[in-house]
């Protein structure tokens, strides 16, 4: 549980830094550009944090039910997409 909280805080830090940098760069032009830059920077920071976290993220598939090599979905049934 502690590692999940630590991961979430790390992702939030990346998003906050991205938003701050985006707002600072956008603020060189205008107030509206600062707002847009902050939003885009936050999105970029969150995306970077998600890519950095890798496959061990919140939505990782722990049981591997759909990732079997034999073409089944983990229940012994053949997956329709396979």
KANORCOR-V229377 format. One record per residue. RES is the residue in three letters. SS is DSSP state (helix for helix, strand for strand, loop for the rest). PHI is phi as a letter, one per 40 degrees, with the letter a starting at -180 (999 if undefined). PSI is psi as a letter, one per 30 degrees, with the letter a starting at -180 (999 if undefined). Layout:
# KANORCOR-V229377
RES;SS;PHI;PSI
RES;SS;PHI;PSI
This chain:
# KANORCOR-V229377
UNK;loop;999;e
UNK;helix;c;e
UNK;helix;c;e
UNK;helix;c;e
UNK;helix;c;e
UNK;helix;c;e
UNK;helix;c;e
UNK;helix;c;e
UNK;helix;c;e
UNK;helix;c;e
UNK;helix;c;e
UNK;helix;c;e
UNK;helix;c;e
UNK;helix;c;e
UNK;helix;c;e
UNK;helix;c;e
UNK;helix;c;e
UNK;helix;c;e
UNK;helix;c;e
UNK;helix;c;e
UNK;helix;c;e
UNK;helix;c;e
UNK;helix;c;e
UNK;helix;c;e
UNK;helix;c;e
UNK;helix;c;e
UNK;helix;c;f
UNK;loop;c;f
UNK;loop;c;e
UNK;loop;a;l
UNK;helix;c;e
UNK;helix;c;e
UNK;helix;c;e
UNK;helix;c;e
UNK;helix;c;e
UNK;helix;c;e
UNK;helix;c;e
UNK;helix;c;e
UNK;helix;c;e
UNK;helix;c;e
UNK;helix;c;e
UNK;helix;c;e
UNK;helix;c;e
UNK;helix;c;e
UNK;helix;c;e
UNK;helix;c;e
UNK;helix;c;e
UNK;helix;c;e
UNK;helix;c;e
UNK;helix;c;e
UNK;helix;c;e
UNK;helix;c;e
UNK;helix;c;f
UNK;helix;g;a
UNK;helix;c;f
UNK;helix;c;g
UNK;loop;c;a
UNK;loop;c;e
UNK;loop;c;g
UNK;loop;c;k
UNK;loop;c;j
UNK;loop;c;e
UNK;loop;c;f
UNK;loop;g;h
UNK;loop;c;e
UNK;loop;c;g
UNK;loop;b;h
UNK;loop;c;k
UNK;loop;c;f
UNK;loop;c;g
UNK;loop;g;g
UNK;strand;b;l
UNK;loop;c;g
UNK;loop;g;f
UNK;loop;b;g
UNK;loop;g;f
UNK;loop;c;k
UNK;strand;c;k
UNK;loop;c;k
UNK;loop;c;e
UNK;loop;c;f
UNK;loop;c;999
